[in-house]
Structure formats: C-alpha cells, structure tokens
Amino acid sequence: MPPVFHLDDYDDCMINPQGLYCFVDVNLVSDGPNEVLVMIQDLNETDLITNHHLPIALEGCFNESIYQDYRLKTRVSHVFCVDNKKEVVLDAGDIALGVFIFIVLALNVIGSLYDVILIKGNKNQGIKPLLCFSVPRNYRMLLSHHQKSDVILSEERFVIFDGLKTITMMCVIYCHSLMIFAFEPENPHHIEQISVAKEVEDCRQNGWANLLYINNYMVNSQCLGQSWYLGAAMQLSIVGYIVCILPKTVKVRNIALTILFVIGILTPAVHTYYQDLDAVLMITPETARVFEGNPTFNYVYRMGHTNITNFIVGIVLGYSIYRWQKTGETLQRYKIEFTLASITVTFILSVPFWLLMNTPLTQLLKWCVGCLLQMKEEHETEKKSKIDKNSVTLEVKNENQREVGEHNSS
C-alpha cells in the first residue's frame, strides 16, 4: 500500500535561496476496480471509522509514480507552500498587542517594587489596584488556601483539592505539549507554519469572541479551540448565579433547577435527531484534526446549553453537602446509592478500553456481577451489625431494669 506520509528533507530543499517546499494533500482514486484501494477502504472501515479518504502528504504531484507502483491515481485537495522570503508585516493588531503586553509587564514591575520596597508586604496598606499586579503578593495568594469567607474550602480537609487541581492542570498542559511530537511525522520543518498560522489568522477575525466568552458558539472557529470550555463554564456560571440568587424561596429554586436539568437532557437529543449527528463524539482521523468541521463537536459537545445537565448536578451536590454539614447528617444512609453510582461511572469509563483493546464482554460482566455481590455482602454485614448492636442494647437495658428491680425489692 502507498505510505500515509512521504516527506522530503526540509533543509535540503530550503538551502537554496529560491527553494520552495510544498505540502499537498491528495486523495487516492481509481478509474476502475482496484484491489489496493479496496483493501485500504476495508482496513479503514470499522464501527468507528466509515467511508473516509486516506490522505497522504506529498511534496509534489506523484501521480505517475503512484500509478506505476499501485495502479492508482491521485486527486489534489489542498496545497500549502513555504519559501525563503520571510517577510514580517506588522499591522495595527500586532502593535496593539505589543503595547498591551508592555503595559502589563510595566505594571508588574511597578507593582512588585511598590509592594516590596514601600509597602513591605503589609496587607492593609497601599494602593489596592496597583498591588493587584504585584508578583510576590499574587504568588503568596496562590499558595494560600485559607479563606475565611468560604464555608467549605476553609476546612483543612479540603486543602487537598488545591493540590489535585494543580497537578491535574500540569498533567493536561504537559500532555498537550507532547501531542505534537507523538502524532506528527518526523521532519525538521517548523510545524507552526502549517498549524498555528491558520489559528492566528482565525484569531484576527474571531478573537473578540474569546474576550466575551462566546467563542464556543463560533462554529468552525479555530481561534484557541481548546478554550471552548471557558466560554461554556462562564455561561453556565451566569445561569447558576441567576438560579441560585433570584429565587426567593427554596421551592422556586428547586423548580428552576429541575426545569434546567430536563432542558439539559433534551437539548442534546434534539440536536442529535434533527441535525443527524452522532450520539457521542467519535474520535476518528477526521475529528483528530482539531475537530475542524465536525458537526457533533460544534453543535453539541462545545455548546453551553448542551452541558447544563452536569452543571445542575454539581449545584445540587453543592447544596446537598452544605445542608448535610449544617445538619450534621452522615452519608451512611446513602451508601447503596453512592455504590451504584460509582459502579455506573466506572462501567461507563471502562467502555473505551473495551472498544480499543477488544476486552471480552464476559470479563466486564464478571466484574459487574462481582461488584454487585460485594455490595450485597456489605449491605448484609451492615444489617447484621445493626441487629447485633440492637440486641446488645436490649440486653443492657434488660440488665439495668433487673438491677433496678432487685434494688427496689431490697
């Protein structure tokens, strides 16, 4: 079969002052039945990948060599070329960004010197707006976990979540930084010219949407596409504040939360049905290209109103924890519910491993049955423990009554 990627050496091509290095995406076609093309289509047609083309990156038109080797023809779909003419043209946007960065850095320097030399770290003195740019002060606040105004996070036992959030974010950034080296072909060419350049041009047109936190509703926008969740989180936070603050009674608030929960369940189904989308976001070679042009990602996955359900669940859980803390209620009575929820979530998370690794279904069923039996055994043990405790209490009570009777008779 023809290679998926075929790349010439970038330096050898561009060492010539007049050198031109081009990328060409081509689709394999055939005038008639072809065994190689049928084999490629069969290998790439699975439950998750259907009817997609096999793109290969080439530097020029190798139609003749492809036909001689594989009896196939190529159809050019995209061309991207770079040369040695490195002309950088600064426009108004570049100048404005440079001025903004300079102002922020200047405020950081002035605020830090003002805090360290004049204020000397005193929390109750100084110009508050200027101290907001102090690097030492912000660093101390970043490491501080004690918040008197926070009912839940001020407790020492919740401090661990700060570390978990930090470590998780570090892992996410680290993995995203390594993805380009794991999935791209080896070549000394600067990959930014064929990846980041398009995002930069998109940001020049749609960057304002990121400032307003509505970028997740800009369909097919590649400007900071990974930040779609920031827009969704901001929109849902506004909805959460409205639902939690405006209702005057608990009953009205619960009704509003219930309505939003139902809306969050129905809206993805409506989008999926009427727009003929996938029920879940399928990771295929097409969607792996930063999900560009994927309708399921654009109309369901990244929208704010299609992510209401999990947000409402979080609000309800927060209210429940707050109420349990106030009333001193324990979670023993909810042990069965939490166990079932944990089993369900674990089973859902294990589905991708079964799809990717072809885990036998019988093993998953054995695991589920084992969890249910373990839960039943724990429930029976707890029930027996309560019976034994009640019997001991009854015996002690009878013994006390017997002693009281003997004392009265004497």
Secondary structure as GFF3:
##gff-version 3
##sequence-region A 1 410
A	DSSP	alpha_helix	10	14	.	.	.	ID=ss1
A	DSSP	beta_strand	20	29	.	.	.	ID=ss2
A	DSSP	alpha_helix	35	43	.	.	.	ID=ss3
A	DSSP	beta_strand	56	58	.	.	.	ID=ss4
A	DSSP	alpha_helix	63	70	.	.	.	ID=ss5
A	DSSP	beta_strand	73	83	.	.	.	ID=ss6
A	DSSP	alpha_helix	92	113	.	.	.	ID=ss7
A	DSSP	pi_helix	114	119	.	.	.	ID=ss8
A	DSSP	alpha_helix	128	131	.	.	.	ID=ss9
A	DSSP	alpha_helix	135	143	.	.	.	ID=ss10
A	DSSP	three_ten_helix	156	158	.	.	.	ID=ss11
A	DSSP	alpha_helix	160	183	.	.	.	ID=ss12
A	DSSP	alpha_helix	192	211	.	.	.	ID=ss13
A	DSSP	three_ten_helix	215	217	.	.	.	ID=ss14
A	DSSP	three_ten_helix	225	227	.	.	.	ID=ss15
A	DSSP	alpha_helix	228	245	.	.	.	ID=ss16
A	DSSP	alpha_helix	250	274	.	.	.	ID=ss17
A	DSSP	alpha_helix	295	296	.	.	.	ID=ss18
A	DSSP	pi_helix	297	301	.	.	.	ID=ss19
A	DSSP	three_ten_helix	305	307	.	.	.	ID=ss20
A	DSSP	alpha_helix	308	327	.	.	.	ID=ss21
A	DSSP	three_ten_helix	332	334	.	.	.	ID=ss22
A	DSSP	alpha_helix	335	357	.	.	.	ID=ss23
A	DSSP	alpha_helix	361	409	.	.	.	ID=ss24
###
